């Protein structure tokens, strides 16, 4: 599991986050380690209500797309101070 919220630049530790289905459960997404990611409550709400979207690549990198089309990547080096 990722050590922190997988939203770009967020450093809230995963222990304080919601577990989010990357592929929505209602759309057939499994409740499994490959389809769950920690999101802090603020970023979980942004994903749900503010048109932010993300996906997880096979290599474990998260790719976020914002409402204006901006793209961010989050990998295991994005949160160097979170353990």
LUMFI-221899 format. One record per residue (C-alpha): y, x negated, z. Coordinates in steps of 0.5 Angstrom, whole numbers, m for minus. Example, Ala and Ser with C-alpha at 12.3 -4.5 7.8 and 13.67 -1.06 7.14 Angstrom:
BEGIN
[[m9 m25 16]] [[m2 m27 14]] 
% end
This chain:
BEGIN
[[0 0 0]] [[7 m2 m2]] [[11 m5 5]] [[17 m1 4]] [[20 5 0]] [[19 4 m7]] [[26 6 m9]] [[30 1 m12]] [[33 m4 m7]] [[31 1 m1]] [[28 m3 5]] [[26 2 10]] [[19 0 12]] [[13 4 9]] [[11 6 16]] [[17 11 16]] [[16 14 9]] [[13 20 6]] [[7 19 2]] [[9 21 m5]] [[4 23 m11]] [[6 19 m16]] [[3 24 m21]] [[4 31 m18]] [[m2 34 m14]] [[0 40 m18]] [[m1 37 m24]] [[m8 34 m23]] [[m5 28 m19]] [[m11 25 m14]] [[m9 24 m7]] [[m12 16 m7]] [[m9 9 m6]] [[m7 9 m14]] [[m3 15 m14]] [[1 15 m7]] [[7 11 m6]] [[12 11 0]] [[18 14 m1]] [[23 15 5]] [[26 22 6]] [[32 21 2]] [[29 18 m4]] [[23 23 m4]] [[29 28 m4]] [[32 25 m10]] [[26 24 m14]] [[24 32 m12]] [[31 35 m13]] [[36 30 m17]] [[32 28 m23]] [[30 21 m21]] [[23 20 m24]] [[18 14 m23]] [[11 12 m25]] [[6 6 m23]] [[4 1 m28]] [[m3 m1 m28]] [[m1 m8 m25]] [[2 m4 m19]] [[9 m4 m21]] [[14 2 m21]] [[18 4 m26]] [[24 8 m24]] [[28 12 m29]] [[35 15 m27]] [[38 22 m29]] [[43 18 m34]] [[37 14 m37]] [[38 7 m33]] [[31 4 m31]] [[29 0 m25]] [[23 m4 m24]] [[20 m5 m17]] [[14 m10 m15]] [[12 m14 m10]] [[18 m19 m10]] [[23 m13 m9]] [[23 m13 m2]] [[22 m20 0]] [[25 m19 8]] [[20 m13 9]] [[13 m15 12]] 
% end
